[in-house]
Amino acid sequence: MDLDYIKRTGIAAAYEGGNVLRSYFGQKPEIRKKGAINLVTRADTESEKAIIETIRSRFPDHAILAEESGLDTGTHGSRSRNRWIIDPLDGTTNFAHELDFFSVSIAFERDGDVVIGVVLNPVNGELFSAAAGEGAFLNNHPITVSRSTSVQESLLATGFPYDLPPVFQQLQSRFSTCLQNAQGIRRLGSAALDLCYLACGRFDGFWEQDLHPWDTAAGLRIAEEAGARVTDFSNNAFSIGKDEILATNGHIHDEMITLLELEDA
């Protein structure tokens, strides 16, 4: 399989989706709710449509898992070894409030392994990309994780789930502990970009729970190719099916595991 062609297809699809998002940004698009605070706009669905059309024009047999439309198994059905994982607008709440921190996130999975990741911020033009074994890039320039060796000198990032009440005490405990030990914490609203910012050294660590495969798949490949260490909160191997993720520059990982431990665990 030509991974370079796969990657170029992902990048082309990301730009198509990004063009849609830019056309709607600031125009107060129609908004509906998938949950109490979980939003979806017309920009989400139109971006997803443009992305899928681009991929389908080249790979009609591949499966596609997209946030808004779900799973399409392609012409090969359940036999397909290839799957695209798409978030057409990661950061919908930011988008709806005209905050320009959002992204298009596209990953490609072969036999269950994410081998390509593409994340585009269509507002500032930052394109993060990676292919398995080939390193990670920001606008074609190689990137790598930071060298911070302690949480005290680290800038961390996190996010909060849409369904807060069931996990509020856990979130509060972990956030408080990390805030007391870190140089600072940011909550920017796009897990895909958080992982990319980790990959290029802007953040030193990132943790979040209750995410979905389309939130983490592309960012995972980019972060790992840049040298990041990625696990769950218990230091077990991470996969995109898991609902908690800890990604760091590697140097502060063990310390972060300790900080994320809950007293009653």
C-alpha positions, 0 to 999 in steps of 0.5 A, a space after each residue: 500500500 502506498 502510504 504516501 498517497 494515503 497521506 496526500 489524500 488525507 491532506 487533500 480531504 482536510 483542506 476540503 473540509 477546512 475550506 468549508 469551515 472557513 466559509 461558515 466561520 463567523 456566519 452564525 451557522 445553524 446549531 443543534 444539540 446532541 446533548 446538553 452542551 454537545 453542539 453540532 453545526 451545519 459546518 460540521 456536517 458539510 465539512 464531513 461531506 466534503 471530506 468523505 467525498 474526497 476520500 471516496 473518489 479515490 478509495 471507494 472500498 475503504 471503511 470510514 468512521 466519521 463523527 456525524 455520520 457514523 460507520 460506512 464500511 465501503 464496497 468491501 463491507 466488513 472485510 475492509 482492512 482499511 478505515 478512515 477516522 474523521 472528525 470534521 470539526 474538532 472544537 465545535 463549541 469554539 467554532 460556534 462562539 467564533 473562537 479560532 481554535 478548532 481543527 479538521 482531524 483525519 486518520 487512516 487505520 490499516 488492520 487496526 493500527 493508525 498509520 497516518 494522521 492529519 490535523 489542520 487548523 483552517 484558520 491559521 493554516 497549521 497542518 500537522 501530519 505524520 506517517 508511521 515510522 516517518 516522523 511528524 511534521 508541521 507544514 512540512 517541517 519536522 517537529 519533536 516533543 519538548 525536553 522538560 524533565 519535571 511537571 513543575 517546569 511544564 505547561 499542561 493541557 486538558 479537556 472536560 467531557 460533555 457529561 460532567 456530573 458522573 465524573 466531576 469529582 474525579 476531574 476536580 481532583 486531578 485538575 487540582 493536583 496537576 494545577 498545584 504541581 505544574 507551571 500552568 494548565 490550558 484548556 483550549 477545546 480541541 483534543 486533536 490540536 492539544 495532541 499536536 501542540 504536545 508533538 511540537 513542544 508547545 505543551 509538555 503533557 496532555 490528559 483527558 477522559 471520555 473521548 472518542 476514536 475520532 478525537 484522538 486517532 490522528 493526534 495519536 499518530 502525530 504525537 507518537 511520531 514526534 516522540 511522545 509517550 501515550 498511555 491511559 491514566 494507569 500507564 497501560 498501552 493506549 488505543 483509540 477505543 479507550 476513554 482516557 488518554 495521557 500523552 507527554 514528552 516522555 520525561 514527565 510521564 511517570 510523574 504525571 501518572 502519579 499525579 493522576 492517581 485518585 486517593 480512593 483508587 
